[in-house]
């Protein structure tokens, strides 16, 4: 068994890096787009300083639509867009497109949920002293939900690891692809077992780091 693991080690390293690449791109897009969308969902809610029913409903419907599509179907559904964007539909970068699309609404809902825990009195006090919406978001909302944002990012990252394994079933690369090619098509139980262990360790490390950072930035 050890000989077999050593034999596939180069391929396992490549697959591991592909998985990290896919998850990293998905997380980056989630932060760039999911975070502001989540904040927008919160501040346009009823009774808040940017209350806007239309924006709230439209954003909510779009997010719910994307989240209601199973990832494997979303992956196939986005093939034309991925092909237009990158000129190909296989490989880790192509899979990153669907991962990013799935990560944005997922993280946006987590951000919105984390923001709801803020004491409304603090926001009302800021409004009373004439703080602008941008200052309230930057100096009150974001610092208050910092720990929740990190925890949410950890949950998103772990979900993306699972999604990236699914992407491997249709040529997305990564550890999932390796597990399918060797474990399923060739009945190589050693490779299957090894890939499962790698995924478990990866998720454990992500969770530990996420919890550690969330506690470090939590000032409540």
For each residue, the residues with C-beta under 8 A, 3 or more apart:
1: 4 5 190
2: 5 6
3: 6 7
4: 1 7 8 188 190 191
5: 1 2 8 9 12 190 194
6: 2 3 9
7: 3 4
8: 4 5 11 12 178 182 190 191 194
9: 5 6 12 13
10: 13 14
11: 8 14 15 178
12: 5 8 9 15 16 175 178 194 195 198
13: 9 10 16 17
14: 10 11 17 18
15: 11 12 18 19 173 174 175 177 178 195
16: 12 13 19 20 175 198 202
17: 13 14 20 21
18: 14 15 21 22 92 173 174 175 177
19: 15 16 22 23 92 161 164 165 174 175 176 202
20: 16 17 23 24
21: 17 18 24 25 92 93 96
22: 18 19 25 26 92 95 96 99 160 164 167 172 173 174
23: 19 20 26 27 99 157 160 161 164
24: 20 21 27 28
25: 21 22 28 29 93 96 99 100
26: 22 23 29 30 96 99 100 102 103 156 160 163 164
27: 23 24 30 31 103 153 156 157 160
28: 24 25 31 32
29: 25 26 32 33 34 100 103 104
30: 26 27 33 34 35 100 103 104 106 107 153 156
31: 27 28 34 35 107 153
32: 28 29 35 36
33: 29 30 36 37 104 108
34: 29 30 31 37 38 103 104 105 106 107 108 111 156
35: 30 31 32 38 39 107 108 111 149
36: 32 33 39 40
37: 33 34 40 41 59 63 104 105 108 111
38: 34 35 41 42 107 108 109 110 111 112 114 115
39: 35 36 42 43 111 112 115 137 141 142
40: 36 37 43 44 50 55 59
41: 37 38 44 45 56 59 60 63 108 109 111 112
42: 38 39 45 48 111 112 115 116 141
43: 39 40 48 49 50 133 137 141
44: 40 41 48 50 51 52 53 55 56 59
45: 41 42 48 51 56
46: 51 53
47: 51 120
48: 42 43 44 45 51 123
49: 43 123 127 133 136
50: 40 43 44 133
51: 44 45 46 47 48
52: 44 55 56
53: 44 46 56 57
54: 57 58
55: 40 44 52 58 59
56: 41 44 45 52 53 59 60
57: 53 54 60 61
58: 54 55 61 62
59: 37 40 41 44 55 56 62 63
60: 41 56 57 63 64
61: 57 58 64 65
62: 58 59 65 66 105
63: 37 41 59 60 66 67 105 108 109
64: 60 61 67 68 105
65: 61 62 68 69
66: 62 63 69 74 101 102 104 105
67: 63 64 105 106 109
68: 64 65
69: 65 66 73 74 77
70: 73 74
71: 74 75 98 102 163 166
72: 75 76 166 169 170
73: 69 70 76 77
74: 66 69 70 71 77 78 98 101 102
75: 71 72 78 79 95 98 166 167 170 172
76: 72 73 79 170
77: 69 73 74
78: 74 75 81 82 97 98 101
79: 75 76 82 83 89
80: 83 84
81: 78 84 85 97
82: 78 79 85 86 88 89 94 97 98
83: 79 80 86 87 88 89
84: 80 81
85: 81 82 97
86: 82 83 93 94 97
87: 83
88: 82 83 91 94
89: 79 82 83 94 171
90: 94 170 171 172 173
91: 88 94 95 171 172 173
92: 18 19 21 22 95 96 172 173 174
93: 21 25 86 96 97
94: 82 86 88 89 90 91 97 172
95: 22 75 91 92 98 99 164 167 172 173 174
96: 21 22 25 26 92 93 99 100
97: 78 81 82 85 86 93 94 100 101
98: 71 74 75 78 82 95 101 102 163 167
99: 22 23 25 26 95 96 102 103 160 163 164 167
100: 25 26 29 30 96 97 103 104
101: 66 74 78 97 98 104
102: 26 66 71 74 98 99 105 106 160 163
103: 26 27 29 30 34 99 100 106 107 156 159 160
104: 29 30 33 34 37 66 100 101 107 108
105: 34 37 62 63 64 66 67 102 108 109
106: 30 34 67 102 103 109 110 156 159
107: 30 31 34 35 38 103 104 110 111 152 153 156
108: 33 34 35 37 38 41 63 104 105 111 112
109: 38 41 63 67 105 106 112 113
110: 38 106 107 113 114 148 152 155 156
111: 34 35 37 38 39 41 42 107 108 114 115 145 148 149 152
112: 38 39 41 42 108 109 115 116
113: 109 110 116 117 148 152
114: 38 110 111 117 145 148 149 151 152
115: 38 39 42 111 112 118 141 144 145 148
116: 42 112 113
117: 113 114 145 148
118: 115 122 123 140 141 144 145
119: 122 123
120: 47 123 124
121: 124 125
122: 118 119 125 126 140 144
123: 48 49 118 119 120 126 127 136 140 141
124: 120 121 127 128
125: 121 122 128 129
126: 122 123 129 131 135 136 139 140
127: 49 123 124 130 131 136
128: 124 125
129: 125 126
130: 127
131: 126 127 135 136 139 140
132: 135 136
133: 43 49 50 136 137
134: 137 138
135: 126 131 132 138 139 140
136: 49 123 126 127 131 132 133 139 140 141
137: 39 43 133 134 140 141 142
138: 134 135 141 142
139: 126 131 135 136 142 143
140: 118 122 123 126 131 135 136 137 143 144
141: 39 42 43 115 118 123 136 137 138 144 145
142: 39 137 138 139 145 146 149
143: 139 140 146 219
144: 115 118 122 140 141
145: 111 114 115 117 118 141 142 148 149
146: 142 143 149 150 217 218 219
147: 150 151 214 215 217 218 220
148: 110 111 113 114 115 117 145 151 152 214
149: 35 111 114 142 145 146 152 153
150: 146 147 153 154 210 213 214 217
151: 114 147 148 154 155 210 211 214
152: 107 110 111 113 114 148 149 155 156
153: 27 30 31 107 149 150 156 157 210
154: 150 151 157 158 206 207 209 210 211 214
155: 110 151 152 158 159 210
156: 26 27 30 34 103 106 107 110 152 153 159 160
157: 23 27 153 154 160 161 206 210
158: 154 155 161 162 203 206 207
159: 103 106 155 156 162 163
160: 22 23 26 27 99 102 103 156 157 163 164
161: 19 23 157 158 164 165 199 202 203 206
162: 158 159 165 166
163: 26 71 98 99 102 159 160 166 167
164: 19 22 23 26 95 99 160 161 167 168 172 174 175 176
165: 19 161 162 168 174 175 176 179 199
166: 71 72 75 162 163 169 172 176
167: 22 75 95 98 99 163 164 170 172 173 174 176 177
168: 164 165 171 172 173 174 175 176 177 178 179 180
169: 72 166 172 176 177 180
170: 72 75 76 90 167
171: 89 90 91 168 177
172: 22 75 90 91 92 94 95 164 166 167 168 169 176 177
173: 15 18 22 90 91 92 95 167 168 177
174: 15 18 19 22 92 95 164 165 167 168 177 178
175: 12 15 16 18 19 164 165 168 178 179 195 198 199
176: 19 164 165 166 167 168 169 172 179 180 195
177: 15 18 167 168 169 171 172 173 174 180 181
178: 8 11 12 15 168 174 175 181 182 191 195
179: 165 168 175 176 182 183 184 191 192 195 196
180: 168 169 176 177 183 184 185
181: 177 178 184 185 186
182: 8 178 179 185 186 188 191 192 195
183: 179 180 186 187 188 189 191 192 195
184: 179 180 181 187 192
185: 180 181 182
186: 181 182 183 191
187: 183 184
188: 4 182 183 191 192
189: 183 192 193
190: 1 4 5 8 193 194
191: 4 8 178 179 182 183 186 188 194 195
192: 179 182 183 184 188 189 195 196
193: 189 190 196 197
194: 5 8 12 190 191 197 198
195: 12 15 175 176 178 179 182 183 191 192 198 199
196: 179 192 193 199 200
197: 193 194 200 201
198: 12 16 175 194 195 201 202
199: 161 165 175 195 196 202 203
200: 196 197 203 204
201: 197 198 204 205
202: 16 19 161 198 199 205 206
203: 158 161 199 200 206 207
204: 200 201 207 208
205: 201 202 208 209
206: 154 157 158 161 202 203 209 210
207: 154 158 203 204 210 211
208: 204 205 211 212
209: 154 205 206 212 213
210: 150 151 153 154 155 157 206 207 213 214
211: 151 154 207 208 214 215
212: 208 209 215 216
213: 150 209 210 216 217
214: 147 148 150 151 154 210 211 217 218
215: 147 211 212 218
216: 212 213
217: 146 147 150 213 214
218: 146 147 214 215
219: 143 146
220: 147
